[in-house]
Amino acid sequence: MSEADEARDWQGRELSCEDCSYKSLQAEGKCQLKQACVRDRYARRIDRFFNWNPTLANEHLNDPFFEVRAVAAKHADIFRLPPLLNDPDETVRWAAAARLPDSYMSKLRNDPHREVRIRVVSRLDEAGLVSMINDPDYYVRTMVAKRLSPSTLPLMINDPEIEVRRTVVHRIDPSMLMRMAQDKEPAIRLEVAQRLSNEQLVELKEDPDWRVRYEVAERIDVSALGSLVDDPDPLVSEMARQRIKDAEEGGQGNAGTGEGFRASP
């Protein structure tokens, strides 16, 4: 017999309908051992019990088993839910928050569990998001960067985590991109370069990373290539020389081909 075939409570004790206060519900078809039981340790059986008996949810918001409290929160009267935002279990806290108005989200911005904070980010307004830009968890900050308005994202351009800054690069207002052109990570500078206009790229001709200089050589006006023809990296110098040659032969070098070798971040 597998564990799923057993009827046990959250402490591992075998269940019996004989000593259950809801015994009368069985005759009414509103509970069934191993199927729909509020005392069972399996969440799906607890959930089925409350689906059949939603009016009983209020009675179990203080149940000793967190799964019962969490499932009960999905069915209980909404005015009974605010105290659950202080529940010791994160599953219960979020089950309550998911049904409460957005105004309650601020109470969970500093929740000790990252999963709760990640979910909170999806419900906050701009002001609330700004209050979480220094969250200790990088993934929470990444979610914040995905939701902040592009004009507010400069607040996160110096985030210590590269994945957060990468999100910022892709969403920040183009007029503010140059503020990230000196990022310490070459991969970030390359992604900045790929979003900059051809005219702005001239500022990155001396970038220490060859991939950034290649992007510059491929796109800036031919008349601005200058030292790139003698770049220490052969791919960069070859691109610069080829574009000059194309321009001299009456090609479209001034506009940039955009079809050459593309360096990966």
C-alpha positions in Angstrom: 0.0 0.0 0.0 1.4 3.4 -1.0 1.2 6.4 1.3 -1.4 7.9 -1.0 -3.7 5.0 -0.2 -3.4 5.7 3.5 -5.5 8.0 5.6 -3.2 9.8 8.1 -3.1 13.2 9.6 -0.2 15.7 9.4 1.5 14.0 12.4 1.4 10.6 10.8 -1.5 9.2 12.9 -4.0 7.0 11.2 -7.4 8.6 10.7 -10.8 7.3 11.6 -14.2 8.8 11.1 -15.5 7.4 14.4 -13.9 10.2 16.5 -14.3 13.0 14.0 -16.4 16.0 14.8 -17.6 16.1 11.2 -18.8 12.5 11.2 -22.3 13.6 10.3 -21.1 15.1 7.0 -20.2 11.7 5.7 -23.8 10.6 5.6 -24.6 13.7 3.6 -21.8 13.0 1.1 -19.8 16.0 2.2 -16.7 14.2 3.3 -15.0 10.9 2.6 -11.9 9.3 4.1 -9.0 9.3 1.6 -11.0 11.6 -0.7 -12.2 14.7 1.1 -11.0 15.2 4.7 -9.9 18.2 6.6 -7.8 16.2 8.9 -5.8 14.5 6.1 -2.2 15.4 5.5 -2.7 15.7 1.7 -3.5 19.2 0.5 -5.7 17.9 -2.4 -8.0 16.1 0.1 -8.2 19.1 2.3 -9.0 21.3 -0.7 -11.7 18.9 -1.8 -13.2 19.0 1.7 -13.5 22.8 1.6 -14.8 22.8 -1.9 -17.6 20.6 -0.6 -17.9 22.6 2.6 -16.8 26.2 2.0 -18.8 27.6 5.0 -16.5 25.6 7.4 -13.3 27.4 6.2 -13.6 30.2 8.9 -13.4 27.5 11.6 -9.9 26.4 10.4 -7.9 29.6 10.0 -6.0 28.7 13.2 -5.6 25.0 12.5 -2.3 23.6 13.7 -1.5 22.2 10.2 -0.4 24.9 7.8 -1.9 23.2 4.7 -5.3 23.4 6.3 -4.9 27.1 7.1 -3.6 27.8 3.6 -6.5 26.0 1.9 -9.1 27.4 4.3 -7.8 30.9 3.4 -9.0 30.3 -0.2 -12.6 29.8 1.0 -12.9 31.9 4.2 -14.7 35.2 4.5 -12.3 37.9 3.2 -12.6 40.0 6.3 -11.1 37.2 8.3 -7.9 37.1 6.2 -5.8 40.1 7.3 -4.5 38.4 10.5 -3.1 35.6 8.3 -0.6 38.0 6.8 1.4 37.4 10.0 1.1 33.6 9.8 4.4 31.7 10.5 4.1 29.9 7.2 4.7 31.6 3.9 2.1 29.5 2.0 -0.6 30.7 4.3 0.6 34.3 4.1 0.4 34.3 0.4 -2.9 32.4 0.2 -4.4 35.2 2.3 -2.7 38.0 0.3 -3.8 36.6 -3.0 -7.4 37.4 -2.1 -6.9 40.7 -0.3 -6.9 44.1 -2.0 -3.6 45.4 -3.4 -3.5 47.9 -0.5 -2.4 45.0 1.8 0.6 44.1 -0.3 2.8 46.7 1.4 2.6 44.5 4.6 4.5 41.8 2.7 7.2 43.8 1.0 9.7 42.7 3.6 8.4 39.1 4.0 11.2 36.8 5.1 10.4 34.3 2.3 11.6 35.3 -1.3 8.7 33.5 -3.0 6.2 35.7 -1.2 8.1 38.9 -2.1 8.3 37.7 -5.7 4.6 37.4 -5.8 4.1 40.7 -4.1 6.1 42.5 -6.8 3.4 41.4 -9.3 0.8 43.3 -7.4 2.6 46.6 -6.4 2.2 50.0 -8.0 5.1 52.1 -9.1 5.7 53.6 -5.7 5.6 50.2 -4.1 8.1 48.8 -6.6 10.5 51.6 -5.9 10.5 50.6 -2.3 11.8 47.1 -3.3 14.7 48.0 -5.6 17.1 47.2 -2.8 15.6 43.8 -1.9 18.3 41.4 -0.7 17.3 38.8 -3.3 18.6 39.4 -6.8 15.6 37.6 -8.4 13.1 39.8 -6.6 15.0 42.8 -7.9 14.9 41.3 -11.4 11.2 41.1 -11.1 11.1 44.7 -9.9 13.2 45.8 -12.9 10.7 44.0 -15.3 7.8 46.0 -13.9 9.2 49.4 -13.2 8.4 52.1 -15.8 11.4 52.7 -18.2 11.8 56.2 -16.9 12.3 55.0 -13.3 14.8 52.2 -14.2 17.8 54.5 -13.8 17.4 53.9 -10.1 18.7 50.3 -10.7 21.5 50.9 -13.2 24.1 50.2 -10.4 22.5 47.0 -9.1 25.3 44.6 -8.0 23.8 41.7 -9.9 24.5 41.4 -13.6 21.1 39.8 -14.4 19.3 42.7 -12.9 21.3 45.2 -14.9 20.7 43.1 -18.0 17.0 43.5 -17.5 17.5 47.2 -17.0 19.5 47.5 -20.2 16.7 46.0 -22.3 13.9 48.2 -20.8 15.4 51.5 -19.9 14.5 54.6 -21.9 17.0 54.9 -24.8 17.8 58.4 -23.8 19.4 57.0 -20.6 21.3 54.1 -22.1 24.6 56.0 -22.1 24.6 56.0 -18.3 25.3 52.2 -18.5 28.0 52.4 -21.2 30.7 52.2 -18.6 29.4 49.2 -16.8 32.1 46.9 -15.4 30.7 43.9 -17.2 31.6 43.7 -21.0 28.4 41.7 -21.6 26.3 44.6 -20.3 28.2 47.1 -22.3 27.7 45.0 -25.5 24.0 44.9 -24.9 24.0 48.7 -24.3 25.9 49.1 -27.6 23.3 47.0 -29.4 20.6 49.4 -28.4 22.4 52.6 -29.0 22.0 54.6 -32.2 24.8 54.6 -34.8 25.6 58.1 -33.8 25.9 57.3 -30.1 28.1 54.3 -30.7 31.0 56.6 -31.6 31.5 57.1 -27.8 32.4 53.4 -27.4 35.2 53.3 -30.0 37.8 52.8 -27.2 35.9 50.2 -25.2 38.3 47.6 -23.8 36.1 44.7 -25.0 36.6 43.7 -28.7 32.9 42.7 -29.0 31.8 46.2 -28.2 34.3 47.7 -30.6 33.2 45.3 -33.3 29.6 46.5 -32.8 31.0 50.0 -33.2 33.0 49.2 -36.3 30.0 47.5 -37.9 27.6 50.4 -37.5 29.1 53.9 -37.1 29.6 56.2 -40.0 32.6 55.3 -42.2 34.1 58.7 -41.7 34.3 58.0 -37.9 36.0 54.6 -38.1 39.5 56.2 -37.7 41.7 54.1 -35.4 39.5 51.1 -35.7 41.2 50.1 -38.9 44.3 49.4 -36.8 42.4 47.8 -33.9 44.4 45.2 -32.0 41.7 42.7 -32.6 41.8 41.3 -36.2 38.0 40.9 -36.5 37.4 44.6 -35.6 40.1 45.9 -37.9 38.9 43.7 -40.7 35.3 45.0 -40.3 36.5 48.6 -40.3 38.7 48.2 -43.4 36.0 46.3 -45.3 33.5 49.0 -44.7 35.9 51.7 -45.9 36.6 49.6 -49.0 32.9 49.2 -49.7 32.4 52.9 -49.3 35.2 53.7 -51.7 33.8 51.3 -54.2 30.4 53.0 -54.0 28.8 50.5 -51.6 26.5 51.2 -48.6 29.3 51.3 -46.0 28.1 54.6 -44.5 24.9 53.0 -43.4 26.4 49.9 -41.9 25.8 46.5 -43.3 24.4 44.9 -40.1 25.1 41.5 -41.7 28.7 40.8 -40.5 29.9 38.6 -37.7 27.8 39.2 -34.6 29.6 38.7 -31.3 27.8 36.9 -28.7 27.4 38.5 -25.2 
